[in-house]
Amino acid sequence: LGRGRRSDVSVSSDVLSDYFVDKVERIRASTSDAPPPTFSTVPDGVCLETFSPFTMFEIEAAIARLPNKSSAADPLPTNLLKSVADLLSPFLTHLFNLSVNSGRFPASFKDAFLTPILKKSGLPDTDPSSYRPISNLPVISKLLERLVAKQLNCYVKFVEKNHLLPCTQTGFRRGQWATLLKLPSRRICLTYLT
């Protein structure tokens, strides 16, 4: 279980694992015949071919901004990582640049400690569908993810500014979910009023 917390779960880890694996397989099966996505034509010169190399300064600054939380998967606590950031930053810079240049995310960065949390009180605690899994990833994994996200966000802002994403693309776009959520309700209200 994540962060050393004990979870009061009445279902075994094997039952929960089987449930979530089956759930993913059902979703994949139900969407397997979906039409392929459509994309807008992108003007010449608009592409993200490579990531900018990370610098030791960037890595050290990102480490300093990390919250003081750790995962059971972390080889050292975050506060200790922060205190030796200047010593580790050359190695992390090299590792992170290798990762983005090769397009490979280290397998060990994907290992997580899972904590099943009851979705809401009153649900049967013996039913695996009553739980949602909370994954706790290693802090180094989250650090690389944040650095990549920072570069991707710059590109996404450019793409949004030039209207290259469909209006229905709301995931991973700041403020888009709330805007889109308001639209159908207005249409529904107008339909009932007219």
N, C-alpha and C positions, 0 to 999 in steps of 0.2 A: 504494500500500500504506500501511496505517496507521502513524502515528508515525515515518515515515521508515525503518521496518525493512524489510530485504530478506527476502522469503520465498522459500525454496527450493522452488518449485512447478514441477512438470514439465508442467503443463497451462496453456494460454493463458487469459488473462482472459476472452476471448470464450466459450471452451468452458465455463468455470466459470459465467459469467453465464447462458448458455443452460441449463445444467444446473439452476441454482437457480430460474430463472424457470419452467422446465418442472415442477420439483418442486412449486412453489406451485400451479401450474395443476392438476396431478394431484390434489393434496390438496383444492383447491376443488371439483373435479369429483366426487371421491369422497364429499364431504359435502353436495353440492348438494341432495340429496333427503332430508336429515336432518330430523326433525321440529323445529318451532320450539321454542325454549327455554320452559320453564314458570317462572312466578314466583309467589312467595308474595304473598298479599294484604298490602298495607302499611297499617298503621293511619293514621288521619288525622293530619296534622301531621308525618309522618316523610318528609322529602324534602330533597334537596340542590338547591335551585333556583339558587343562585348561589354563587360562591366569594367569600370575604372578600377585600377589596382588599389587595394586598401593600403593605408600607410600605418606605421606604428603609432603615430599621433592619433589617428582615427580610432585605432583599436584601444589605446589607453583611455581616450575620452569616452568611448562606449562602455568600457569596463567601469569607469568612475560613475556613470549614470545608472548602472545596474542596481535594482533593488536588492536589499540584503536578505534575499531568500535563497535557499539552496534546495537541491533535490537529493534524494538518497543516491542517485546515480552520479553525483558530482564527486570527483576525486578529492577536491578541497572546498571548504566553505567559501561563499562569495566574498565575505569580508577579508579572508586570507588572500583570495585572488586579487582583490583590490589593492592589498598592501604590497603585492609583488608584481603588479601590472607592468612596471617598467622592465622587470626581468623576463617576463613571459611574452611581452608584446612582440618581440622579433619572431618568436616561434609561431605564435598565433597568426601574425601577419602572413608569414610564409604558408602556413596551413590553410588559412582562409583564401588566399590568392590561388593556391593550387586547386582548392575546391571549386571556386567560380570559373577558373580557366578550363578545368576539365569537365565542368558540368556535373560533377559528382558530389553528393552530400555524404559525408562519412557515415557508414552504417551505425557506428556506435552513437552518433548524434541522434539517431531515431529511436533509441531505447528509452522507454518512459516507464515510470512507476504509475500505475493506475489506481485511482480511488473511486469506487462506485458510490455515488451520492443519490439518495432517494430524491426523485424529481420534486415531490411535494408531500407534505405530511398527509396521512390518511390513505396513501396508496399501499397495496399489500406488499409487505417487505419480503414475501416469499416468491414474488413474480419478478423475473429478471427484467421485464419491460418497465418496471417501476423505477429503474435506476438509469442514471446517465454517467458515463465514464469521464472522470477528470484525469487528464494525463499530465504528469510532471516530468518535463524534459530536462536534460542537463543544461546548466547555465551557459556553457560554451556553445551549445546548439542554438540557444535563444540569442546569444550574442551575434553569431554568424547570420541568423535569420533577420535580426534587426538591421544589420549593416547592408544586407542585400535588399531588404525592403526599402531602406532609405534611397538607394539608387533607383529601384523600380518606381517608387513614388514620384521621383522627378520625371521619369519617362511618362508615367500615367498622367501627370498634370499636363504635359505637352500634348498627349493623345486626346485628353478631354478638351483642352483648349481648341484643338483643331477638329473636334466633333468626329473622332475616328472610332468611338465606341458606340454601340447601339444604346438607345435611351433605356432599354430594359436591363442593361448591365448595371446592377446595383451593388453586387458583391465587391468588397475591397475598394469602394469609392466613398470617400468621406461625405457624409450628409445626403447621399443619394437615396438611402432606404426611406428616410423620413419624408423626403420630397415625393417619392413614388407612392408611398403609402397614402398620402393625402389625395392623390389624383383620383383613384377609383371611388373613394367615399364621396368626393364632390360630384362625380358623374352619377353615382347612385342617388344622391340627394336630389340632384336636378331631374333625374328620370322620374322620381316619385312626386316631385312638385309640379311637373308639367303634364 
